[in-house]
Amino acid sequence: EWCDAPVKWTVSDLNRERLGLNEAEETAVLPALAEMAVPLAAAAPETPAGKPGPEALPQKQAARRGSIYHLLLQYLDPRDCDKAALQALTESLIGQGLLTRDELGLVALEKVAAFCRSPLGRRLAAASRLQRETAFTLMPEPEDPGGVVIQGMLDAAFWEEDGWVLLDYKTGGRGKSDGELQALYQGQLDYYALAIERLWQGPVKQRYLVLLDLERYIEA
């Protein structure tokens, strides 16, 4: 029989469905501060007077800002991401037409460097295997003929001797506790973990939300 349910979902769609949110509502609640999160570095200086902070950006510009952070984290060398290395990377991306100088003004390279210096960033740099920005498709199990196809994009995962570590990069504002943030993204991370186990075998031993704007990360 025909039904109104789609046969293909993205991970974000499924997460919104689980939470009972539409896209606009999700955008309003996703920016969050993890109160007990592990700090990546010393607190960043306050936004200069007259310059809007991340939360004040229009939605499309804020989305592009997040994409730029993902682009930088996709191509940087985690073993060498000091100021000079990051500046060289941005020049390369600009030269390839992947980034403009105006767009570069939307992000803070120091926040990327802060992640690289963090204990989690150092673990990533030391990993024997690293996967970044990997598209995936989860097909229904054979015993579930009515199941749906799930598509998504993994930000990063690295292998240590006893399992995979999943990283999901987030930008955004403030106002949520650790528990609220973990609950908000739990379904999304569940699908990412399943994709990792199917794609590359081996268990996912840890899952982290990396809150770039806040220079923090939390295990989820």
C-alpha positions as CSV (number, residue, x, y, z in Angstrom):
1,E,0.0,0.0,0.0
2,W,1.1,3.6,-0.6
3,C,1.9,5.7,2.4
4,D,3.1,9.3,3.0
5,A,6.3,8.2,4.7
6,P,9.5,8.8,2.6
7,V,11.6,5.9,1.7
8,K,14.8,7.9,2.0
9,W,15.8,10.0,5.0
10,T,18.9,12.0,6.0
11,V,20.3,11.6,9.5
12,S,19.2,15.2,10.2
13,D,15.6,14.4,9.1
14,L,15.5,11.4,11.4
15,N,16.8,13.4,14.3
16,R,14.2,16.1,13.8
17,E,11.5,13.5,13.5
18,R,12.6,11.8,16.7
19,L,12.5,15.2,18.5
20,G,9.3,16.3,16.9
21,L,10.9,19.4,15.4
22,N,10.7,21.1,12.1
23,E,13.9,22.5,10.5
24,A,13.3,26.1,11.8
25,E,12.6,24.8,15.3
26,E,15.7,22.7,15.2
27,T,17.8,25.7,14.2
28,A,16.5,27.5,17.2
29,V,17.4,24.9,19.8
30,L,20.6,23.4,18.4
31,P,23.0,26.1,19.6
32,A,23.9,25.0,23.0
33,L,26.5,25.3,25.8
34,A,27.6,22.2,27.6
35,E,28.0,23.3,31.2
36,M,30.3,20.5,32.2
37,A,32.2,20.2,28.9
38,V,35.9,19.7,28.8
39,P,37.6,23.1,27.9
40,L,39.9,23.0,24.8
41,A,41.9,26.0,25.9
42,A,41.6,29.2,27.8
43,A,38.3,31.1,27.3
44,A,38.3,33.1,24.0
45,P,38.2,36.9,24.2
46,E,34.8,38.5,24.0
47,T,33.5,39.6,20.6
48,P,34.8,43.1,19.8
49,A,32.2,45.8,20.2
50,G,30.2,46.4,17.1
51,K,31.0,43.0,15.5
52,P,28.2,40.5,15.7
53,G,28.8,37.2,17.4
54,P,28.0,33.8,15.8
55,E,24.4,33.8,17.2
56,A,23.7,37.1,15.5
57,L,24.4,35.9,11.9
58,P,21.6,35.3,9.4
59,Q,20.7,31.6,9.2
60,K,22.2,31.1,5.7
61,Q,25.4,32.8,6.7
62,A,25.6,30.8,9.9
63,A,25.2,27.6,8.0
64,R,28.0,28.6,5.6
65,R,30.1,29.4,8.6
66,G,29.7,25.9,9.9
67,S,30.6,24.5,6.5
68,I,33.8,26.5,6.5
69,Y,34.8,25.0,9.8
70,H,34.1,21.6,8.4
71,L,36.2,22.4,5.3
72,L,39.2,23.4,7.4
73,L,38.9,20.4,9.6
74,Q,38.6,18.1,6.6
75,Y,41.9,19.3,5.0
76,L,44.1,20.3,7.9
77,D,47.1,18.2,9.0
78,P,46.1,17.5,12.6
79,R,49.8,17.0,13.4
80,D,50.6,20.5,12.2
81,C,47.9,23.1,12.7
82,D,49.6,26.1,14.2
83,K,48.8,29.6,13.0
84,A,51.2,29.5,10.0
85,A,49.9,26.1,8.9
86,L,46.3,27.2,9.1
87,Q,47.0,30.4,7.2
88,A,48.8,28.3,4.5
89,L,45.8,26.0,4.3
90,T,43.3,28.8,3.9
91,E,45.4,30.3,1.1
92,S,45.4,26.9,-0.6
93,L,41.6,26.6,-0.3
94,I,41.1,30.1,-1.6
95,G,43.4,29.4,-4.5
96,Q,41.3,26.3,-5.3
97,G,38.1,28.3,-5.2
98,L,36.7,26.4,-2.2
99,L,36.7,29.5,0.0
100,T,36.7,33.2,-0.4
101,R,38.5,35.8,1.7
102,D,35.1,37.3,2.8
103,E,34.0,33.9,4.0
104,L,37.2,33.4,5.9
105,G,36.1,36.4,8.0
106,L,33.2,34.3,9.3
107,V,35.4,31.9,11.3
108,A,38.2,32.1,13.9
109,L,41.2,30.0,13.0
110,E,42.3,30.0,16.6
111,K,39.3,27.9,17.5
112,V,40.5,25.2,15.0
113,A,44.0,25.5,16.5
114,A,42.5,25.2,20.0
115,F,40.9,21.9,19.1
116,C,44.2,20.6,17.6
117,R,45.9,21.4,20.9
118,S,43.3,19.7,23.1
119,P,43.8,16.2,24.5
120,L,41.2,15.0,22.0
121,G,42.9,16.7,19.1
122,R,46.2,15.2,20.1
123,R,44.6,11.8,20.1
124,L,43.3,12.4,16.6
125,A,46.7,13.4,15.4
126,A,48.3,10.3,16.9
127,A,45.7,7.9,15.4
128,S,46.8,5.2,13.1
129,R,43.7,5.7,10.9
130,L,41.6,8.7,10.2
131,Q,38.4,9.1,8.2
132,R,36.9,12.6,7.5
133,E,33.8,14.0,5.8
134,T,32.6,10.6,4.6
135,A,29.2,10.2,3.0
136,F,27.3,7.0,3.8
137,T,24.1,5.2,2.9
138,L,22.5,2.7,5.3
139,M,20.3,0.2,3.5
140,P,17.5,-1.6,5.3
141,E,18.2,-5.0,6.7
142,P,17.0,-7.9,4.6
143,E,14.5,-8.9,7.3
144,D,13.0,-5.4,7.2
145,P,11.5,-5.0,3.6
146,G,9.6,-1.9,4.7
147,G,12.7,-0.1,6.1
148,V,14.0,3.2,4.8
149,V,17.3,4.2,3.2
150,I,19.3,6.5,5.5
151,Q,21.9,8.9,4.2
152,G,24.4,11.1,6.1
153,M,27.9,12.6,6.3
154,L,30.4,11.6,9.0
155,D,32.5,14.5,10.2
156,A,35.4,12.5,11.5
157,A,36.4,9.2,13.1
158,F,39.7,7.9,14.1
159,W,40.9,4.4,15.1
160,E,42.7,3.5,18.3
161,E,43.8,0.0,19.3
162,D,40.5,-0.8,20.9
163,G,37.9,0.9,18.7
164,W,36.7,3.9,16.7
165,V,36.3,7.4,18.2
166,L,33.5,9.4,16.5
167,L,33.7,13.2,16.3
168,D,30.8,15.4,15.4
169,Y,31.7,19.1,14.9
170,K,29.2,21.7,16.0
171,T,29.1,25.5,15.9
172,G,26.6,27.7,17.8
173,G,25.5,29.5,20.9
174,R,24.7,29.0,24.5
175,G,22.0,27.9,26.9
176,K,21.9,24.1,27.1
177,S,23.2,21.7,29.7
178,D,25.3,18.6,28.9
179,G,22.3,16.4,29.3
180,E,20.1,18.5,27.0
181,L,22.8,18.6,24.3
182,Q,23.4,14.9,24.5
183,A,19.7,14.1,24.3
184,L,19.4,16.4,21.3
185,Y,22.0,14.7,19.3
186,Q,21.7,11.1,20.6
187,G,19.7,9.8,17.6
188,Q,22.1,11.4,15.1
189,L,25.1,9.9,16.8
190,D,23.5,6.5,16.9
191,Y,23.2,6.5,13.1
192,Y,26.8,7.7,12.7
193,A,28.1,5.0,15.0
194,L,26.1,2.3,13.1
195,A,27.5,3.7,9.8
196,I,31.1,3.5,11.1
197,E,30.7,-0.1,12.3
198,R,29.2,-1.2,8.9
199,L,31.7,0.8,6.8
200,W,35.0,0.1,8.6
201,Q,34.2,-2.7,11.1
202,G,35.2,-2.6,14.7
203,P,33.3,-1.0,17.6
204,V,32.7,2.7,18.2
205,K,34.1,3.1,21.7
206,Q,33.6,6.8,22.2
207,R,31.5,9.6,20.7
208,Y,32.2,13.3,21.1
209,L,30.4,16.5,20.2
210,V,33.1,19.1,19.5
211,L,31.8,22.6,20.2
212,L,34.1,24.7,18.2
213,D,32.7,28.2,19.1
214,L,32.9,27.4,22.8
215,E,36.3,25.7,22.5
216,R,34.9,22.6,24.4
217,Y,33.9,19.0,23.7
218,I,31.7,16.6,25.5
219,E,31.4,12.8,25.4
220,A,28.0,11.8,24.1
